[in-house]
Amino acid sequence: MMSIPFFYIENEAVTDQILTLSEDTSRHVVQVLRMQEGDMLQLTDGKGMLLKAVLQTAHKKHAVVSILETAHQSPPEQEVIIAVSLLKNTARIEWFLEKAVELGVRKIIPLLCARTEKMQFRHDRAKQIAISAMLQSRQCFLTEITAPLTYEELLLKTDLTVYPQKLIAHCLPEEKTTIMQVAVNPFSKVMMLIGPEGDFTKQEISLALEKDFKPVSLGENRLRTETAALTAAVMFCVQMKR
């Protein structure tokens, strides 16, 4: 049995249990999926609301649905926030964004570090990737993807007190806790810093330690940036849902 199609609504307003879908969503419903009047669908605003609806008017630009049920999900009690360096290869960071959203990472902060090679970031495309991944994994909370921040902006101009558990993964030899040890009992909010291909500089690592970030090891193998970030996402998101 096929699952009910699932869509994202952003600015649409519900009036008397009637909702007119955006042009893009209408086109997908009517032309791509070829849904007919009377077909069922689900909608979310990415903020916890879940609507069960029936297609009332199958118009390719202004489809209209009738809301049958409205539910509101509570936000997760624990949150994973990953600040990760941008990459020269855009496809690799976009791959990470998709998988992180599917896993349930609550916030992703693109970082511009001293050794970051790419300095451009298409936020509109990143958001669309996040929306698609949210719908694919049938979640009702859309991962927040911020505008890129420099490393100094994040550590010196951001209120880090809201993150009770702050971690940094780097390659310099020093005593570290393994990611498995810290993921066993995660805090309510976990922020993980993942550096560029050339790793964080010594100065960046020192600044993080001054800001109470704890160094962690992701294993003996040297990982690519997106692999390291995904490893952290898997470890924490899976543990938090147990």
N, C-alpha and C positions, 0 to 999 in steps of 0.2 A: 504494500500500500504506500503510495507516494505521500510525502509530507505536504502540508499546506504551504503554498508559496509565501515567502517572508520578505517584507520590504521596509525601507527606511523612509520616514517622513521627518522633515526638518522644520519647515515654516508653515506647513499646512494647518489650517484652523478647523476644528470640529464645530459644526453648527447644527444643533438639533439632531445629533447623532448621524449627520451626513458630512462626508469629507470628500473634497475634490482633490485628486492626486495631482502632483506636479506633472509637467509635460514629459519629462524624462521617465518618471515612474509609469505614467499612463502608457507611453509608447512600449515600455518593457512588458507591461501587463497585457496589453491588447495585441501588439504586433509581434513581439518576440515569443511570449508564452501562449498567445492566442487564447487567452481566457475569455469565457463567455459570461454574459449576465446571469447571475445566480451562483457563480463559482465563489468558493471561499478563499480568503487570504488573511494573513496576519501582518500587522504593522507595528513598528516601534519607533520611538523618537530618540533612541540612544541614551535616554536618561532614566530608564527603568519602566517606562510605560509600554504595555503590550495590548494591542487592540485586535480583536477578532472581528472580521468584517465580511460582507458579501458584496460582490460587484453588482452595482445597480445600473450604471450606464457605461457601456463598453466603448468609450470615445478615445481615439488614439492620442489626443492631446489633453483632454480634460475628463478623464475617467472619474466616475463618482461611485463611492462605496457607502454602504450603510453599516454603521457600527453596531455589532451585536453584543459584544462583551468588552469591558475595560478592566484591565488589571495593572497593578503597580508592583514591581519587584523592588525589594530593599537592596541598597548598594552593598557590595561585599564588605565584610568586616575587616578584611586584610587586603592591602594593596601593594602591588609591585610597581616600582618606578625605575625605569632604566634610562640612564643618560649615556648615550653612545656616540662616538665620533662618526661624522659623516665619512663617506668613502669615495674614492675616485670613480669606482665602478658603481654607478647608480643602481643597477639591477640587484647587486648584492645587498645593499641596505634596504631596498624595497622588499626583497625576499624576507629579510628579518622582520620588517614592519608587519607583513602579512601573517607570518607565523606567530609573532608576539601577540597580535590582536586575537588570533584564534585561541591562544592559550589563556588569555584573560589579563594580560598586562594592562594596568590602569592608566599609565602615563609614560610617554616616550619623549625624551628631550634630546634632540640632535645637538651634538657638541662640536665646537670648533676649537680644537686643541692646537698646541704648538706645531705638531707634526701632521695635522690633518691636511690632506692634499686637495680635497674638493671643498670649495667654499660656497657652492650654490645648492639651493634646496627648493624644490617645488612643493610648497605646502598644500596646494589644491590637489595635486596628484596623490600626495601622501594620505590626505583625508579620504579620497575616493578608495584607495587601497584598504584603508581601515574600515570603511563602511562595508565594502564587499566582504572582507574577512569576518566582520561582526555578523553579517547576515548568513554567511556560509556556516559559521559555528553556532548560529541561532542564539545569539546573546542579545540582551536588551540594554547593555551599557556600552557606549562607544568609547574606545580608548582615546584619551586626549593626546594629541601630538602637537607639541609647542613649536613656536618659531625657533630657529637655531640660536643657541647661546654660546658665547665664548666660555672657555673653561673658567676664566676669572669672574665672569658675570654670574655663573652658577654658584661658585664657591664663595664669592665675596659680596654679592648683591642680592642673593636669594635667602629667604628665611629657611634655613636648614633645620631649625628646631622642631618643625612639624614631622621630621623623619626620625623616629627613635632608633632605627637601625640603618647605618650608613656604611657602605662597603665599596672598596676599590679593588679591581683586579689588575695587576701589573706583573711584569716579567722580571723585575730586579730581584736578585737573591736576598731574601730576608725571611725571618720567621713569619709564617702566615697560617691562618686557619683554613681548612679546606671548605669548599662550598657546601659539601655534604654535611659537615658539622654544623654550620650556621643555618642551613635550610631546615634542619630537623625541627627546630622550634622558632619559626620566624616571628618577628614583631608585627604589630598592626600595620606599619608602613615600612617598606624596605626600599632604599634607594641604592642602586648599583651603578658604579662608574665603569665604563668600558672604553678603552682608549683606541687610538688609530693603529694602523698596521705597524708603525715604528715604535709603538708603545708610548706611554706618558713619559715626559721628561722627568729628571730627578726633582726639579723645582715643582712640577705639578704634583708629583707624589708627596713631596714634603708638605705642600699646601693642604692637600687632602688630609694628611695625618694630623695637621694642626687643627683642622675642622672636625676632628673626631671620626674620620672615616677609618674603618678597620681593613687591613689588607687581607685578601683571600686568594686562595689558589684554586684554579679551575681544573687542575690535573697536571700531569707531567708533560703532556703534549703541547706544543706551541699552536695556538688556535688563531684562525682568522678573526677579525673583529666581529663579523656577523655571527660566526659560530660561537664565540665567547659570549656574546650578548644573548643568543638563543639558549645556550647552556644554562645561564643564570635564570632566564625566564622559565625554562622547564623545571629546574630544581625548586624554585620558589612557588610557582603557580600550582604545580602538582601537589606539593606538600600542603599548601594552604587549603586545598579542596578536599583533603583527606578527612 
